[in-house]
């Protein structure tokens, strides 16, 4: 599967070669691939390459979101051309309940391009993933650019609206069975089960 990030967040076609995000089947999860222009703006984060980096969205970054639109549980993966990454698990819009998870991520740069491969284990995915979106961010200050595979339709932009990658209603259907076969079922996640258990305990104390 390939997803070109060909528009700004508000639906204007990008003026450069689009970022391309790919999803491939691999043992134990998904391989998330990135092929993108390298803007080198902003400069590299201070965090060590290969490690989680808090607030990575302030850097040059490509992001992929995997959503269950019924529960609004989703996985957010952020990848930086300098080698840093950030994995967040969210239950409800913008409600992060776990972040900074480890990630096997390889990145290479050649001139004005970069490529990355991130190995996403099934344990990171909420049950029943059925929607997807991908984003790219680069530039500094007034030149900051926010791009989306599935942007907000221009006719629906409100006056004064700013970029927001958590507008889950604009995500599009994702059928992972296309990669794994029609009889495939998404493996269960102990991580997400732990959230369910914690929520049940919280309810029982109310």
C-alpha positions, 0 to 999 in steps of 0.5 A, a space after each residue: 500500500 502506498 499513500 502520497 502526502 500530496 496536499 497541505 492540510 487544507 487541500 492545496 497541492 504541494 509544490 515539491 515531490 510528495 512524501 510517500 508512505 508505504 505499508 507492507 506486511 511483515 512477521 509480527 506487524 507492519 513495516 511502515 516505509 517513508 520516501 521523502 524530500 529532505 528539507 533539513 529545516 528545522 535542524 536536527 532535534 537534540 535527542 539521540 538518533 534511534 531514541 524516542 524524542 518528546 515533541 518530535 512534531 516540532 521537527 521535520 517529521 512524517 507521521 502515520 495514524 492508525 485509527 479504530 473510528 468506533 472507539 476513537 483509539 489510535 496509534 500515532 507514529 512519528 519519524 524524523 529524517 535525523 533518526 529520532 522517533 515518537 510512538 503515541 497510543 491515544 484513547 479518545 481524540 488527543 488523549 495520550 495514555 502511553 508514549 515514547 515506546 521503543 521502535 526499530 527504525 532505520 533511516 538513510 539520507 542521500 542528498 536532498 532525499 531520505 528514506 525510513 523503515 519502521 517496524 510496528 508490532 501488533 501490540 502497538 495497534 488498537 483493536 479493529 484498526 479501520 482508518 488511516 491518515 498520514 502527514 508531513 511537516 517541515 519548515 520553520 516559523 512562518 515557513 512551517 508547512 503542514 501536509 496531509 494524505 487526506 486533508 480537510 476539504 477546502 469547502 469545510 475550512 473555517 475562518 481562522 482554522 489552524 492545522 490539526 492532525 487529530 481531526 479523525 473524521 477526515 481519516 479514510 478507510 484502511 483494509 489491512 486484510 488487503 495485505 494479509 488476506 481476507 481470512 486474516 484477523 488483527 492479532 490482539 494486543 496486551 498493551 491495549 488490553 491493559 488499558 481496558 482492564 484499567 478502565 474497568 477497575 476505574 469504573 468499579 471504584 466509582 
